Amino acid sequence: MDGFRVDVIDRMIKDELLRDNPPNPEWVEGRDNPTWKYLRTYSENQPGVHDLIHELRQVFEEFKDRVMIGEIAYSTDPTLITGFYGTDAAPEIDLPFNFALLMLPWQADEVRSFVNLYEASLPAEGWPNYELGNHDQMRIGTRIGLEQARVAAMLILTLRGTPFIYYGEELGLRDVDIPPHLYQDPQGINLGISRDPQRTPMHWDNSPNAGFTTGEPWLPLSPDYPVLNVVSEQADPTSMLMFYHTLLGLRRYTPALHAGSYRSVESPEGTFVYVREHEGKQYLIALNFWNVGRALTLPGRGKVILSTHMDRGDAVAELHLRANEGVVVELI
């Protein structure tokens, strides 16, 4: 399938009176990003933008197997996100980017609440999507640590919808400390808040410059590239890369995980548990957001077919989650 990612699609129309945006009363100098000094009252999501997006969609409809992905305002309000799918009569974006997981506190109850509200607010033909990182935000491994980054990967690759994976997440790359004199990002150069730490070169192998280039890379590499790289991680069956490979393969060949229904299940504090089902086959996903073990009773018996620790395949009725562990259980 081909298509386009349309940048800041909700900002294609400006205020017809060209009014200045009002100051943000919650912004604090020296603490907050200068780009948020003003509320974007008159510069995004203006009247007429949905009509314009619908016109773009009509052009897309002239071609087969096409998709329109649109970047909209960062929000944890699911109705704002789902409002950009349009209506049956006036369809808009196939996949309005859902940035909520980049903004929400990494807590089980917060994530569960959002997912449930998001699912409930989707239009009948709307298809959800999730992402953990992008070129503007701190890497997931830096934000929540590498153990929870595995839990996060299991989340977006087992939820209903399309997952977006930012390069390097599959290796466990983290932000790189970039000194100001090496900044390339205009925001960093002009405002002192750089996005370069999450934009460093991809790690392909342990050769000089991680196999990315034989020349001088535009940004320094992480000092851990001799270990965190594609070739090294391919040789380690429990690495982050092989975990992603296993998880993606499981998703691809398990209809319940790529096409099934979703329902959340009551679970102990600090956990998020849900069931994916397709044609009578059920898979329970249990994610532990805490650094302590948790126990829960399954609705029947099941077999663990994948753990974030990549070391178990046990049949269970009482599920014991270790600290920072997520599991996929095939219910019997």
Short mmCIF file of the C-alpha atoms (twelve columns), coordinates in Angstrom:
data_MODEL
# 
_entry.id   MODEL 
# 
loop_
_atom_site.group_PDB 
_atom_site.id 
_atom_site.type_symbol 
_atom_site.label_atom_id 
_atom_site.label_alt_id 
_atom_site.label_comp_id 
_atom_site.label_asym_id 
_atom_site.label_seq_id 
_atom_site.Cartn_x 
_atom_site.Cartn_y 
_atom_site.Cartn_z 
_atom_site.pdbx_PDB_model_num 
ATOM 1   C CA . MET A 1   0.000   0.000   0.000  1 
ATOM 2   C CA . ASP A 2   1.247   3.501   -0.875 1 
ATOM 3   C CA . GLY A 3   0.336   6.856   0.546  1 
ATOM 4   C CA . PHE A 4   1.448   10.041  2.241  1 
ATOM 5   C CA . ARG A 5   2.094   11.214  5.754  1 
ATOM 6   C CA . VAL A 6   0.773   14.770  5.743  1 
ATOM 7   C CA . ASP A 7   2.611   16.969  8.228  1 
ATOM 8   C CA . VAL A 8   0.564   19.159  10.618 1 
ATOM 9   C CA . ILE A 9   -2.522  18.597  8.497  1 
ATOM 10  C CA . ASP A 10  -4.708  20.428  11.016 1 
ATOM 11  C CA . ARG A 11  -2.767  23.677  10.449 1 
ATOM 12  C CA . MET A 12  -3.373  24.150  6.735  1 
ATOM 13  C CA . ILE A 13  -5.793  27.013  7.366  1 
ATOM 14  C CA . LYS A 14  -4.994  30.089  9.457  1 
ATOM 15  C CA . ASP A 15  -7.380  32.470  11.125 1 
ATOM 16  C CA . GLU A 16  -9.184  34.502  8.462  1 
ATOM 17  C CA . LEU A 17  -8.650  37.691  10.513 1 
ATOM 18  C CA . LEU A 18  -4.959  36.845  11.058 1 
ATOM 19  C CA . ARG A 19  -5.288  37.358  14.813 1 
ATOM 20  C CA . ASP A 20  -2.309  36.718  17.082 1 
ATOM 21  C CA . ASN A 21  -2.441  33.648  19.274 1 
ATOM 22  C CA . PRO A 22  -3.078  34.498  22.957 1 
ATOM 23  C CA . PRO A 23  -0.398  33.929  25.609 1 
ATOM 24  C CA . ASN A 24  -0.444  30.586  27.403 1 
ATOM 25  C CA . PRO A 25  -1.194  31.430  31.067 1 
ATOM 26  C CA . GLU A 26  0.415   28.182  32.264 1 
ATOM 27  C CA . TRP A 27  3.708   28.707  30.426 1 
ATOM 28  C CA . VAL A 28  6.734   29.465  32.654 1 
ATOM 29  C CA . GLU A 29  9.890   30.993  31.224 1 
ATOM 30  C CA . GLY A 30  12.962  28.863  31.827 1 
ATOM 31  C CA . ARG A 31  10.856  25.803  32.581 1 
ATOM 32  C CA . ASP A 32  8.737   25.228  29.496 1 
ATOM 33  C CA . ASN A 33  9.456   24.871  25.800 1 
ATOM 34  C CA . PRO A 34  9.305   28.352  24.193 1 
ATOM 35  C CA . THR A 35  7.207   26.938  21.345 1 
ATOM 36  C CA . TRP A 36  4.313   26.637  23.824 1 
ATOM 37  C CA . LYS A 37  4.510   30.252  25.009 1 
ATOM 38  C CA . TYR A 38  1.319   30.960  23.046 1 
ATOM 39  C CA . LEU A 39  -1.868  28.927  22.735 1 
ATOM 40  C CA . ARG A 40  -2.514  27.846  19.138 1 
ATOM 41  C CA . THR A 41  -6.043  29.182  19.203 1 
ATOM 42  C CA . TYR A 42  -5.898  30.771  15.741 1 
ATOM 43  C CA . SER A 43  -3.293  28.610  14.015 1 
ATOM 44  C CA . GLU A 44  -4.641  25.059  14.156 1 
ATOM 45  C CA . ASN A 45  -7.949  23.258  13.642 1 
ATOM 46  C CA . GLN A 46  -9.597  26.329  12.143 1 
ATOM 47  C CA . PRO A 47  -13.049 26.376  10.510 1 
ATOM 48  C CA . GLY A 48  -12.843 24.939  7.019  1 
ATOM 49  C CA . VAL A 49  -9.887  22.607  7.663  1 
ATOM 50  C CA . HIS A 50  -12.126 19.520  7.686  1 
ATOM 51  C CA . ASP A 51  -13.581 20.495  4.303  1 
ATOM 52  C CA . LEU A 52  -10.059 20.891  2.925  1 
ATOM 53  C CA . ILE A 53  -8.983  17.492  4.293  1 
ATOM 54  C CA . HIS A 54  -12.062 15.925  2.702  1 
ATOM 55  C CA . GLU A 55  -10.985 17.386  -0.657 1 
ATOM 56  C CA . LEU A 56  -7.555  15.792  -0.214 1 
ATOM 57  C CA . ARG A 57  -9.196  12.480  0.631  1 
ATOM 58  C CA . GLN A 58  -11.203 12.629  -2.596 1 
ATOM 59  C CA . VAL A 59  -7.930  12.818  -4.530 1 
ATOM 60  C CA . PHE A 60  -6.606  9.802   -2.612 1 
ATOM 61  C CA . GLU A 61  -9.781  7.880   -3.460 1 
ATOM 62  C CA . GLU A 62  -8.868  8.117   -7.149 1 
ATOM 63  C CA . PHE A 63  -6.089  5.574   -6.562 1 
ATOM 64  C CA . LYS A 64  -6.122  1.963   -5.381 1 
ATOM 65  C CA . ASP A 65  -4.387  0.781   -2.214 1 
ATOM 66  C CA . ARG A 66  -3.608  4.268   -0.928 1 
ATOM 67  C CA . VAL A 67  -3.537  5.629   2.593  1 
ATOM 68  C CA . MET A 68  -3.520  9.130   4.044  1 
ATOM 69  C CA . ILE A 69  -1.836  9.527   7.416  1 
ATOM 70  C CA . GLY A 70  -2.212  12.903  9.045  1 
ATOM 71  C CA . GLU A 71  -0.272  14.549  11.856 1 
ATOM 72  C CA . ILE A 72  -2.667  16.426  14.103 1 
ATOM 73  C CA . ALA A 73  -2.286  18.190  17.430 1 
ATOM 74  C CA . TYR A 74  -0.750  16.219  20.272 1 
ATOM 75  C CA . SER A 75  -3.675  15.338  22.476 1 
ATOM 76  C CA . THR A 76  -4.898  12.792  25.000 1 
ATOM 77  C CA . ASP A 77  -8.498  13.654  24.117 1 
ATOM 78  C CA . PRO A 78  -9.656  10.723  21.971 1 
ATOM 79  C CA . THR A 79  -12.582 12.684  20.514 1 
ATOM 80  C CA . LEU A 80  -10.210 15.284  19.053 1 
ATOM 81  C CA . ILE A 81  -8.230  12.508  17.350 1 
ATOM 82  C CA . THR A 82  -11.225 10.568  16.072 1 
ATOM 83  C CA . GLY A 83  -12.884 13.745  14.802 1 
ATOM 84  C CA . PHE A 84  -10.402 13.705  11.920 1 
ATOM 85  C CA . TYR A 85  -11.697 10.440  10.469 1 
ATOM 86  C CA . GLY A 86  -14.617 12.428  9.084  1 
ATOM 87  C CA . THR A 87  -17.983 10.868  8.322  1 
ATOM 88  C CA . ASP A 88  -19.342 8.330   5.869  1 
ATOM 89  C CA . ALA A 89  -20.549 11.223  3.719  1 
ATOM 90  C CA . ALA A 90  -17.315 13.196  4.060  1 
ATOM 91  C CA . PRO A 91  -14.379 10.907  4.926  1 
ATOM 92  C CA . GLU A 92  -11.121 12.566  5.938  1 
ATOM 93  C CA . ILE A 93  -7.871  10.990  7.225  1 
ATOM 94  C CA . ASP A 94  -7.467  7.208   7.036  1 
ATOM 95  C CA . LEU A 95  -5.163  7.279   10.056 1 
ATOM 96  C CA . PRO A 96  -5.110  10.489  12.129 1 
ATOM 97  C CA . PHE A 97  -1.946  10.100  14.192 1 
ATOM 98  C CA . ASN A 98  -2.643  9.099   17.775 1 
ATOM 99  C CA . PHE A 99  0.144   10.587  19.918 1 
ATOM 100 C CA . ALA A 100 -1.476  9.901   23.282 1 
ATOM 101 C CA . LEU A 101 1.101   7.306   24.407 1 
ATOM 102 C CA . LEU A 102 3.822   9.933   23.963 1 
ATOM 103 C CA . MET A 103 2.027   12.232  26.408 1 
ATOM 104 C CA . LEU A 104 0.214   10.122  28.985 1 
ATOM 105 C CA . PRO A 105 1.876   9.207   32.284 1 
ATOM 106 C CA . TRP A 106 3.194   5.663   31.873 1 
ATOM 107 C CA . GLN A 107 0.673   4.168   34.283 1 
ATOM 108 C CA . ALA A 108 -1.597  1.208   33.646 1 
ATOM 109 C CA . ASP A 109 -4.819  2.967   34.652 1 
ATOM 110 C CA . GLU A 110 -4.062  6.024   32.483 1 
ATOM 111 C CA . VAL A 111 -3.241  3.921   29.424 1 
ATOM 112 C CA . ARG A 112 -6.233  1.580   29.912 1 
ATOM 113 C CA . SER A 113 -8.617  4.506   30.315 1 
ATOM 114 C CA . PHE A 114 -7.382  6.183   27.146 1 
ATOM 115 C CA . VAL A 115 -7.492  3.007   25.042 1 
ATOM 116 C CA . ASN A 116 -11.048 2.251   26.154 1 
ATOM 117 C CA . LEU A 117 -12.254 5.803   25.444 1 
ATOM 118 C CA . TYR A 118 -10.431 5.864   22.105 1 
ATOM 119 C CA . GLU A 119 -12.026 2.569   21.041 1 
ATOM 120 C CA . ALA A 120 -15.445 3.845   22.108 1 
ATOM 121 C CA . SER A 121 -15.109 7.122   20.184 1 
ATOM 122 C CA . LEU A 122 -13.955 5.615   16.864 1 
ATOM 123 C CA . PRO A 123 -16.436 5.862   13.995 1 
ATOM 124 C CA . ALA A 124 -17.827 2.572   12.710 1 
ATOM 125 C CA . GLU A 125 -15.222 2.230   9.946  1 
ATOM 126 C CA . GLY A 126 -12.427 3.973   11.821 1 
ATOM 127 C CA . TRP A 127 -9.217  2.005   12.310 1 
ATOM 128 C CA . PRO A 128 -7.094  2.909   15.366 1 
ATOM 129 C CA . ASN A 129 -3.343  3.487   15.472 1 
ATOM 130 C CA . TYR A 130 -0.653  3.845   18.128 1 
ATOM 131 C CA . GLU A 131 2.919   5.028   18.346 1 
ATOM 132 C CA . LEU A 132 5.559   5.220   21.064 1 
ATOM 133 C CA . GLY A 133 7.992   7.738   19.610 1 
ATOM 134 C CA . ASN A 134 8.918   10.001  16.737 1 
ATOM 135 C CA . HIS A 135 11.528  12.509  15.619 1 
ATOM 136 C CA . ASP A 136 10.143  15.219  17.927 1 
ATOM 137 C CA . GLN A 137 9.912   13.296  21.203 1 
ATOM 138 C CA . MET A 138 12.248  11.656  23.679 1 
ATOM 139 C CA . ARG A 139 12.846  7.995   22.822 1 
ATOM 140 C CA . ILE A 140 10.675  5.463   24.618 1 
ATOM 141 C CA . GLY A 141 13.719  3.717   26.131 1 
ATOM 142 C CA . THR A 142 14.790  7.009   27.701 1 
ATOM 143 C CA . ARG A 143 11.319  7.952   28.892 1 
ATOM 144 C CA . ILE A 144 10.366  4.732   30.659 1 
ATOM 145 C CA . GLY A 145 13.466  2.496   30.624 1 
ATOM 146 C CA . LEU A 146 14.290  -0.524  28.495 1 
ATOM 147 C CA . GLU A 147 12.318  -3.048  30.570 1 
ATOM 148 C CA . GLN A 148 9.106   -1.084  30.216 1 
ATOM 149 C CA . ALA A 149 9.967   -0.350  26.577 1 
ATOM 150 C CA . ARG A 150 9.397   -4.070  25.954 1 
ATOM 151 C CA . VAL A 151 6.038   -3.850  27.698 1 
ATOM 152 C CA . ALA A 152 5.195   -0.825  25.533 1 
ATOM 153 C CA . ALA A 153 6.143   -2.711  22.372 1 
ATOM 154 C CA . MET A 154 3.900   -5.611  23.360 1 
ATOM 155 C CA . LEU A 155 1.110   -3.104  23.967 1 
ATOM 156 C CA . ILE A 156 1.115   -1.426  20.543 1 
ATOM 157 C CA . LEU A 157 1.735   -4.686  18.679 1 
ATOM 158 C CA . THR A 158 -1.168  -6.517  20.314 1 
ATOM 159 C CA . LEU A 159 -3.766  -3.728  20.509 1 
ATOM 160 C CA . ARG A 160 -6.310  -3.395  17.723 1 
ATOM 161 C CA . GLY A 161 -4.982  -1.006  15.111 1 
ATOM 162 C CA . THR A 162 -1.908  -0.004  13.143 1 
ATOM 163 C CA . PRO A 163 1.348   0.374   15.107 1 
ATOM 164 C CA . PHE A 164 3.967   2.930   14.051 1 
ATOM 165 C CA . ILE A 165 7.543   2.086   15.019 1 
ATOM 166 C CA . TYR A 166 10.141  4.850   15.084 1 
ATOM 167 C CA . TYR A 167 13.517  3.656   13.813 1 
ATOM 168 C CA . GLY A 168 15.757  2.343   16.574 1 
ATOM 169 C CA . GLU A 169 12.965  1.426   18.971 1 
ATOM 170 C CA . GLU A 170 13.427  -2.161  17.812 1 
ATOM 171 C CA . LEU A 171 17.042  -2.004  19.022 1 
ATOM 172 C CA . GLY A 172 16.389  -0.251  22.302 1 
ATOM 173 C CA . LEU A 173 18.091  2.968   21.246 1 
ATOM 174 C CA . ARG A 174 17.951  5.810   23.746 1 
ATOM 175 C CA . ASP A 175 18.551  9.537   23.521 1 
ATOM 176 C CA . VAL A 176 22.152  10.596  22.953 1 
ATOM 177 C CA . ASP A 177 23.677  13.488  24.874 1 
ATOM 178 C CA . ILE A 178 24.486  16.059  22.173 1 
ATOM 179 C CA . PRO A 179 26.593  19.098  23.148 1 
ATOM 180 C CA . PRO A 180 25.071  22.405  21.983 1 
ATOM 181 C CA . HIS A 181 27.903  23.192  19.565 1 
ATOM 182 C CA . LEU A 182 26.953  20.073  17.571 1 
ATOM 183 C CA . TYR A 183 23.230  20.846  17.340 1 
ATOM 184 C CA . GLN A 184 21.705  20.490  13.880 1 
ATOM 185 C CA . ASP A 185 18.072  21.024  14.896 1 
ATOM 186 C CA . PRO A 186 17.010  24.655  14.276 1 
ATOM 187 C CA . GLN A 187 14.874  24.503  17.427 1 
ATOM 188 C CA . GLY A 188 17.967  23.568  19.418 1 
ATOM 189 C CA . ILE A 189 20.139  26.198  17.763 1 
ATOM 190 C CA . ASN A 190 17.575  28.986  18.137 1 
ATOM 191 C CA . LEU A 191 15.765  28.035  21.352 1 
ATOM 192 C CA . GLY A 192 18.190  25.766  23.161 1 
ATOM 193 C CA . ILE A 193 15.748  22.821  23.234 1 
ATOM 194 C CA . SER A 194 17.095  20.331  20.721 1 
ATOM 195 C CA . ARG A 195 15.422  17.288  19.232 1 
ATOM 196 C CA . ASP A 196 18.771  15.943  18.022 1 
ATOM 197 C CA . PRO A 197 19.143  13.421  20.907 1 
ATOM 198 C CA . GLN A 198 16.432  11.225  19.351 1 
ATOM 199 C CA . ARG A 199 17.610  11.748  15.746 1 
ATOM 200 C CA . THR A 200 21.068  10.166  15.855 1 
ATOM 201 C CA . PRO A 201 22.196  7.632   13.192 1 
ATOM 202 C CA . MET A 202 20.840  4.094   13.037 1 
ATOM 203 C CA . HIS A 203 23.108  1.376   14.445 1 
ATOM 204 C CA . TRP A 204 23.663  -1.308  11.794 1 
ATOM 205 C CA . ASP A 205 26.799  -3.012  13.107 1 
ATOM 206 C CA . ASN A 206 29.820  -2.448  15.368 1 
ATOM 207 C CA . SER A 207 32.088  -1.008  12.668 1 
ATOM 208 C CA . PRO A 208 33.118  2.672   12.730 1 
ATOM 209 C CA . ASN A 209 30.060  4.938   12.690 1 
ATOM 210 C CA . ALA A 210 27.895  1.839   13.286 1 
ATOM 211 C CA . GLY A 211 27.922  1.017   9.565  1 
ATOM 212 C CA . PHE A 212 25.726  4.040   8.883  1 
ATOM 213 C CA . THR A 213 28.276  5.933   6.796  1 
ATOM 214 C CA . THR A 214 31.910  5.873   5.776  1 
ATOM 215 C CA . GLY A 215 31.971  9.640   6.163  1 
ATOM 216 C CA . GLU A 216 31.320  11.914  9.117  1 
ATOM 217 C CA . PRO A 217 27.773  11.423  10.506 1 
ATOM 218 C CA . TRP A 218 25.725  14.574  10.986 1 
ATOM 219 C CA . LEU A 219 25.299  13.765  14.697 1 
ATOM 220 C CA . PRO A 220 27.405  11.756  17.162 1 
ATOM 221 C CA . LEU A 221 26.462  8.133   17.766 1 
ATOM 222 C CA . SER A 222 25.522  6.647   21.087 1 
ATOM 223 C CA . PRO A 223 28.581  5.150   22.824 1 
ATOM 224 C CA . ASP A 224 26.700  1.845   23.193 1 
ATOM 225 C CA . TYR A 225 26.482  1.232   19.429 1 
ATOM 226 C CA . PRO A 226 29.043  -1.645  19.526 1 
ATOM 227 C CA . VAL A 227 26.451  -3.614  21.548 1 
ATOM 228 C CA . LEU A 228 23.124  -2.130  20.472 1 
ATOM 229 C CA . ASN A 229 23.207  -2.724  16.733 1 
ATOM 230 C CA . VAL A 230 21.390  -4.909  14.234 1 
ATOM 231 C CA . VAL A 231 24.134  -7.479  13.695 1 
ATOM 232 C CA . SER A 232 24.885  -7.959  17.393 1 
ATOM 233 C CA . GLU A 233 21.244  -8.192  18.386 1 
ATOM 234 C CA . GLN A 234 20.468  -10.684 15.624 1 
ATOM 235 C CA . ALA A 235 22.921  -13.032 17.324 1 
ATOM 236 C CA . ASP A 236 21.184  -12.726 20.708 1 
ATOM 237 C CA . PRO A 237 17.837  -14.586 20.809 1 
ATOM 238 C CA . THR A 238 16.641  -12.515 23.780 1 
ATOM 239 C CA . SER A 239 17.644  -9.071  22.453 1 
ATOM 240 C CA . MET A 240 15.197  -6.249  21.901 1 
ATOM 241 C CA . LEU A 241 15.469  -6.747  18.137 1 
ATOM 242 C CA . MET A 242 14.628  -10.446 18.323 1 
ATOM 243 C CA . PHE A 243 11.785  -9.657  20.707 1 
ATOM 244 C CA . TYR A 244 10.343  -7.294  18.082 1 
ATOM 245 C CA . HIS A 245 10.843  -9.926  15.359 1 
ATOM 246 C CA . THR A 246 9.040   -12.544 17.458 1 
ATOM 247 C CA . LEU A 247 6.233   -10.181 18.387 1 
ATOM 248 C CA . LEU A 248 5.731   -8.998  14.795 1 
ATOM 249 C CA . GLY A 249 5.653   -12.581 13.558 1 
ATOM 250 C CA . LEU A 250 3.112   -13.536 16.204 1 
ATOM 251 C CA . ARG A 251 0.951   -10.562 15.258 1 
ATOM 252 C CA . ARG A 252 1.177   -11.327 11.536 1 
ATOM 253 C CA . TYR A 253 0.191   -14.982 11.786 1 
ATOM 254 C CA . THR A 254 -2.419  -14.672 14.553 1 
ATOM 255 C CA . PRO A 255 -5.717  -13.293 13.161 1 
ATOM 256 C CA . ALA A 256 -6.970  -12.347 16.621 1 
ATOM 257 C CA . LEU A 257 -3.994  -10.015 17.076 1 
ATOM 258 C CA . HIS A 258 -4.223  -8.196  13.755 1 
ATOM 259 C CA . ALA A 259 -7.953  -8.379  12.991 1 
ATOM 260 C CA . GLY A 260 -9.748  -9.441  16.159 1 
ATOM 261 C CA . SER A 261 -11.996 -7.588  18.566 1 
ATOM 262 C CA . TYR A 262 -10.729 -5.859  21.706 1 
ATOM 263 C CA . ARG A 263 -12.087 -5.796  25.251 1 
ATOM 264 C CA . SER A 264 -10.353 -4.813  28.459 1 
ATOM 265 C CA . VAL A 265 -10.486 -7.029  31.540 1 
ATOM 266 C CA . GLU A 266 -10.521 -6.017  35.203 1 
ATOM 267 C CA . SER A 267 -7.088  -6.615  36.687 1 
ATOM 268 C CA . PRO A 268 -4.903  -5.787  39.708 1 
ATOM 269 C CA . GLU A 269 -3.550  -2.294  40.201 1 
ATOM 270 C CA . GLY A 270 -0.545  -1.567  38.040 1 
ATOM 271 C CA . THR A 271 -1.614  -3.934  35.270 1 
ATOM 272 C CA . PHE A 272 -3.463  -3.571  31.984 1 
ATOM 273 C CA . VAL A 273 -5.163  -6.724  30.723 1 
ATOM 274 C CA . TYR A 274 -7.235  -7.189  27.582 1 
ATOM 275 C CA . VAL A 275 -8.511  -9.923  25.284 1 
ATOM 276 C CA . ARG A 276 -8.278  -10.091 21.510 1 
ATOM 277 C CA . GLU A 277 -10.700 -12.510 19.823 1 
ATOM 278 C CA . HIS A 278 -11.306 -13.741 16.287 1 
ATOM 279 C CA . GLU A 279 -13.558 -16.597 15.196 1 
ATOM 280 C CA . GLY A 280 -13.623 -18.138 18.654 1 
ATOM 281 C CA . LYS A 281 -9.851  -17.933 19.259 1 
ATOM 282 C CA . GLN A 282 -8.977  -15.792 22.273 1 
ATOM 283 C CA . TYR A 283 -5.681  -14.317 23.372 1 
ATOM 284 C CA . LEU A 284 -5.216  -12.515 26.658 1 
ATOM 285 C CA . ILE A 285 -2.516  -9.861  26.950 1 
ATOM 286 C CA . ALA A 286 -1.408  -8.982  30.473 1 
ATOM 287 C CA . LEU A 287 1.007   -6.087  31.000 1 
ATOM 288 C CA . ASN A 288 2.669   -5.234  34.297 1 
ATOM 289 C CA . PHE A 289 3.628   -1.557  34.508 1 
ATOM 290 C CA . TRP A 290 5.105   -1.998  37.978 1 
ATOM 291 C CA . ASN A 291 8.540   -2.968  39.235 1 
ATOM 292 C CA . VAL A 292 7.018   -5.645  41.475 1 
ATOM 293 C CA . GLY A 293 5.292   -8.898  40.599 1 
ATOM 294 C CA . ARG A 294 1.509   -9.149  40.236 1 
ATOM 295 C CA . ALA A 295 -0.844  -12.149 40.143 1 
ATOM 296 C CA . LEU A 296 -4.178  -12.550 38.374 1 
ATOM 297 C CA . THR A 297 -6.637  -15.337 37.690 1 
ATOM 298 C CA . LEU A 298 -7.386  -16.217 34.081 1 
ATOM 299 C CA . PRO A 299 -10.927 -16.773 32.761 1 
ATOM 300 C CA . GLY A 300 -10.156 -20.473 32.347 1 
ATOM 301 C CA . ARG A 301 -6.825  -22.017 31.408 1 
ATOM 302 C CA . GLY A 302 -4.243  -20.796 28.998 1 
ATOM 303 C CA . LYS A 303 -0.703  -21.108 27.726 1 
ATOM 304 C CA . VAL A 304 1.866   -18.335 27.716 1 
ATOM 305 C CA . ILE A 305 3.089   -18.100 24.130 1 
ATOM 306 C CA . LEU A 306 5.285   -15.018 24.531 1 
ATOM 307 C CA . SER A 307 6.765   -13.084 27.429 1 
ATOM 308 C CA . THR A 308 8.693   -9.822  27.274 1 
ATOM 309 C CA . HIS A 309 11.390  -11.799 29.136 1 
ATOM 310 C CA . MET A 310 11.338  -14.375 26.287 1 
ATOM 311 C CA . ASP A 311 11.842  -17.300 28.669 1 
ATOM 312 C CA . ARG A 312 8.503   -19.004 29.293 1 
ATOM 313 C CA . GLY A 313 5.818   -21.053 27.582 1 
ATOM 314 C CA . ASP A 314 3.942   -22.441 30.561 1 
ATOM 315 C CA . ALA A 315 0.318   -23.565 30.858 1 
ATOM 316 C CA . VAL A 316 -1.420  -21.508 33.547 1 
ATOM 317 C CA . ALA A 317 -4.695  -20.855 35.310 1 
ATOM 318 C CA . GLU A 318 -3.193  -18.421 37.814 1 
ATOM 319 C CA . LEU A 319 -0.909  -15.987 36.029 1 
ATOM 320 C CA . HIS A 320 2.080   -14.637 37.912 1 
ATOM 321 C CA . LEU A 321 3.563   -11.616 36.206 1 
ATOM 322 C CA . ARG A 322 7.090   -10.717 37.147 1 
ATOM 323 C CA . ALA A 323 8.204   -7.124  37.559 1 
ATOM 324 C CA . ASN A 324 8.079   -5.241  34.248 1 
ATOM 325 C CA . GLU A 325 6.704   -8.273  32.405 1 
ATOM 326 C CA . GLY A 326 4.105   -8.555  29.697 1 
ATOM 327 C CA . VAL A 327 2.729   -11.833 28.341 1 
ATOM 328 C CA . VAL A 328 0.506   -13.076 25.548 1 
ATOM 329 C CA . VAL A 329 -1.625  -16.028 26.675 1 
ATOM 330 C CA . GLU A 330 -3.571  -18.267 24.325 1 
ATOM 331 C CA . LEU A 331 -6.782  -19.070 26.172 1 
ATOM 332 C CA . ILE A 332 -7.879  -22.702 25.995 1 
# 
